[in-house]
Amino acid sequence: MDLPERLLMSRVTSRLGLTRLTFQPYTYKQLQEIVTMRLCGTDSFNPDAVQFVARKVASVSGDARRALDICRRATEIAESEGKGQLVGMNHVNEALNMMITQPRVRAIKSCSRLQQLTLQAIVAEMERTGIEETSFNDVYKMLISCCAIDGFQSVSITIALSAVAKLSACRLILTDPKCCDIYQRIILNVSADDVYYALKND
């Protein structure tokens, strides 16, 4: 969350001495415990299905909200089949498939490899700083690292700016139309999980 940076003047934040804490993603066991606690008092969820959700989300993002969202969707699917239906693996798989085939995920999967790496760099930079808004300059530095890890040929600033412009045109990211240079601000317009799922299943 970047609320302090958005609302407070820089000289005020410096006086306050704000310290940003970056929390690590939840592990499989932590996610399983969180979901189990939220399901406390109900026996409509197969324990194996809970474990499957926890493992799946932990392998992608470790986001507890996404794990609970999958459980909610799986429950809705089970309820649509009839009252008293136990939520099982098939319902969880269907919920996961629904998420993977969402328009935003499909749009990311249809992007070029460079555009996908750019999205990956934006997410990585957001996680590094803990701030939703970043700059092209910082994203480009992260993109160089992502390209090296992926074995993708390093790209110039001009080509990277072009990739950012295309992502902005697709509304996958938001950029300042008045600034198109290395100092332009960038905000991810999809959830980080959408990027994770699209690239994980690519």
C-alpha positions in Angstrom: 0.0 0.0 0.0 1.3 3.4 -0.9 -1.2 5.6 1.0 1.4 7.6 2.9 3.3 8.5 -0.3 0.0 9.6 -1.9 -1.4 11.7 0.9 1.6 13.1 2.7 4.2 15.6 1.5 7.7 14.3 1.2 9.0 16.6 4.0 6.3 15.4 6.3 7.0 11.7 5.6 10.7 12.3 6.3 9.9 13.9 9.6 7.7 11.0 10.6 10.4 8.6 9.7 8.1 6.1 8.0 9.4 2.6 7.7 7.8 0.2 5.2 7.4 -3.4 6.0 7.3 -6.0 3.2 5.5 -9.2 4.2 6.5 -12.5 2.7 3.9 -14.7 0.9 2.1 -17.3 3.0 3.4 -20.8 2.9 1.3 -23.8 2.0 0.8 -24.8 5.7 -0.1 -21.2 6.7 -2.7 -20.9 3.9 -4.2 -24.3 4.8 -4.5 -23.1 8.4 -6.1 -19.8 7.4 -8.6 -21.4 5.1 -9.4 -24.1 7.7 -10.0 -21.4 10.3 -12.4 -19.5 8.0 -14.3 -22.8 7.3 -14.6 -23.5 11.0 -18.1 -24.7 11.9 -18.8 -26.1 8.5 -18.2 -29.6 7.2 -19.1 -28.9 3.6 -15.5 -28.7 2.4 -13.4 -31.8 1.7 -10.1 -31.5 3.6 -8.2 -32.7 0.6 -9.7 -29.8 -1.4 -8.6 -27.3 1.2 -5.1 -28.8 1.0 -5.1 -28.6 -2.8 -6.2 -24.9 -2.8 -3.4 -24.1 -0.3 -0.7 -25.9 -2.3 -1.9 -24.3 -5.6 -2.0 -20.7 -4.3 1.3 -21.2 -2.4 3.0 -22.3 -5.6 1.8 -19.1 -7.4 1.6 -16.1 -5.1 0.9 -17.1 -1.5 -2.0 -14.7 -1.3 -4.6 -15.7 1.3 -7.2 -13.6 -0.4 -6.9 -15.6 -3.6 -7.1 -18.9 -1.7 -10.3 -17.8 0.0 -11.7 -16.5 -3.3 -11.1 -19.9 -4.9 -12.9 -21.6 -2.0 -15.8 -19.2 -2.3 -16.1 -19.9 -6.0 -15.8 -23.6 -5.5 -18.6 -23.4 -2.9 -20.8 -21.5 -5.3 -20.2 -24.2 -8.0 -21.1 -27.0 -5.5 -24.2 -25.1 -4.4 -25.4 -24.8 -8.0 -25.3 -28.6 -8.2 -27.7 -29.0 -5.3 -28.0 -28.4 -1.6 -25.8 -30.5 0.7 -23.2 -31.0 -2.0 -19.7 -31.5 -0.5 -17.1 -29.2 -2.0 -14.5 -31.5 -3.6 -11.5 -31.5 -5.8 -13.6 -31.2 -9.0 -15.3 -28.0 -7.7 -11.9 -26.5 -6.9 -10.5 -27.4 -10.3 -13.5 -25.8 -12.0 -13.0 -22.7 -9.9 -9.3 -22.6 -10.8 -10.1 -23.0 -14.5 -12.6 -20.2 -14.3 -9.9 -17.9 -13.0 -7.4 -19.0 -15.6 -9.8 -18.3 -18.4 -10.8 -14.8 -17.2 -10.4 -12.1 -19.9 -7.5 -10.4 -18.0 -5.6 -13.6 -17.8 -6.3 -14.5 -21.4 -5.1 -11.0 -22.4 -1.8 -11.5 -20.5 -1.3 -14.9 -22.1 -1.8 -13.4 -25.6 0.9 -10.8 -25.0 4.3 -11.1 -26.6 7.0 -12.6 -24.4 8.6 -9.2 -24.0 5.3 -7.7 -22.8 4.9 -10.6 -20.3 8.4 -10.0 -19.0 7.6 -6.3 -18.6 4.5 -7.2 -16.6 6.6 -9.6 -14.5 9.2 -6.8 -14.0 6.4 -4.4 -12.8 5.1 -6.9 -10.3 8.6 -7.6 -9.1 9.3 -3.9 -8.6 6.0 -3.4 -6.8 6.9 -6.3 -4.4 10.4 -4.9 -3.9 9.2 -1.4 -2.9 5.8 -2.3 -1.5 4.3 0.6 -3.5 1.7 0.2 -6.2 3.0 3.0 -8.4 6.4 2.8 -10.0 8.4 4.4 -12.8 9.6 3.2 -16.1 13.2 3.8 -15.1 12.9 1.4 -12.2 10.9 -1.1 -14.2 13.5 -1.1 -16.9 16.2 -2.0 -14.5 14.1 -4.9 -13.2 13.2 -5.9 -16.8 16.9 -6.3 -17.6 17.2 -8.8 -14.7 14.1 -10.6 -15.7 15.3 -11.0 -19.3 18.7 -12.4 -18.1 17.0 -14.9 -15.8 14.6 -15.9 -18.6 17.3 -16.2 -21.2 15.6 -13.4 -23.3 17.8 -11.1 -25.2 18.4 -7.8 -23.4 16.3 -5.0 -24.9 17.0 -1.3 -25.4 15.1 1.5 -23.6 13.2 2.3 -26.9 12.0 -1.2 -27.3 11.0 -1.4 -23.6 9.1 1.9 -23.9 7.2 0.4 -26.9 6.3 -2.7 -24.9 5.0 -0.4 -22.1 3.0 1.6 -24.6 1.3 -1.6 -25.9 0.5 -2.8 -22.4 -1.0 0.6 -21.7 -3.1 0.5 -24.9 -4.5 -2.9 -23.8 -5.3 -1.4 -20.4 -3.2 -4.0 -18.6 -1.2 -1.1 -17.0 -1.9 2.6 -16.5 0.6 5.2 -17.6 0.7 9.0 -17.6 -0.2 10.1 -21.2 1.6 13.4 -20.7 4.9 11.7 -20.0 6.3 9.0 -22.3 9.9 9.0 -21.3 11.9 7.0 -18.7 10.3 9.0 -15.9 6.7 8.1 -16.7 4.7 6.6 -13.9 3.3 3.1 -14.2 0.5 1.4 -12.3 -0.5 -2.3 -12.8 -4.2 -2.3 -13.9 -4.7 -6.1 -13.1 -4.0 -8.0 -10.0 -0.5 -9.4 -9.5 -2.2 -12.8 -9.1 -3.6 -12.5 -12.7 0.0 -12.0 -13.9 1.2 -15.0 -11.8 -1.6 -17.3 -13.1 -1.2 -16.3 -16.7 2.6 -16.8 -16.7 2.5 -19.9 -14.5 0.1 -21.7 -16.9 1.7 -20.2 -20.0 
